Amino acid sequence: MPIDRDRIAQLHREAPLTDIHAHPSLKAYLFRRNLWRHYRSGSTFNPFSSRSDFRMLARGGVGVVWNALHLPERELFGCFWLRAAGLLVLPAYAKLVRGRPFTRLLEMAGAMEREIARRPAFVELATTAADVRRIRQLGKIAVVHTVEGAHALEGDPGNLDRLADHGVAMLTLSHFFDNGVAEQTRGIPRGHFVSVFCTYDLGWSRPVPLTDFGKTVLQRLTRLRMLVDVTHCTPGARAAVFQEMDSSRPVVASHVGVHAVQADPYNLQDDEIRHVAATGGTVGVIFMTHWLAAGAPKKGLEAIWRTIEHVHRVTGTFDHVALGTDFDGFTDPPDDVRDASQLGRVTRLLLERGVPEEDVRKILGGNAQRALERGWR
Ligand SMILES: [Zn+2]
């Protein structure tokens, strides 16, 4: 069968095509963006572009988006230049440096929900795995809230209960700075415009990679039936999470590469990939060549393929790899897959490389849905 657009669109519907890590809500909240409009996503880094707005998602045939609620850390504004830049977009800056982080996080969820509510016939918030199935059967886009960075908990495990009540499916433990939960790897790429202008203390100041509070967080996630995401954790913190978690609970690495292809502590080692697989979790391939390929080429499709292929080689199946683009996370996506509307290029590549359709559907969405069914409410 030729690889025509209809076949790709059909696979996207059947999978359904799922992005397990994107940040449309960052743009909706910080810049009060209407997510039913598109803000040009060119090939240069542009914090004001939109890459996972509803128009791009619909055009790409995305059926499910795991919307990462993430409040950029206040430590970022310890840098004079970022503070100066913040003053140019004062309303956004004020949201980041004033008020309680947890309150701000809920406001961000609210901003996303307002955008969803503009067109209830096309998109709906899912608060359980069964809800995702129901919304898909109606042919709508299902949005699943996740939270990136346990700093937003403000040290209160009770805030996890509030997130669970709000329908949040997953918590990414770490992010850029010491959050008193789990040790973070360097997450701001050298060469990223922020690294050019700002120097930060990105270190971890605790004797253990997973604190007692971190262990409490993991226990609470298990009790609340929320997923854990080890992206941004150091290898030591990932090992501690694997050790602490009951092996029946799926572990997710939502937006990463693999160490064998790009040797960086941010990326998963082979035994870690096997561990994720053993829990029924999945690896989400990030769409940032910095983490995927040596020398960070401008084009990324080939590096995305090599990463998927490596997970297949290590686990012997295509059952534990998914897409976690990080679109709209102030990232610089590859020039050959710049936004959600272009995700069909990945599907085409998988088919061209001879991946059977059944496995293509797993990579595009089946594996993500399985992790939700097993690990979420
Ligand atoms: Zn991230």
Residues whose N, C-alpha, C, O or C-beta is under 5 A from the ligand:
A	BS01	ZN	none
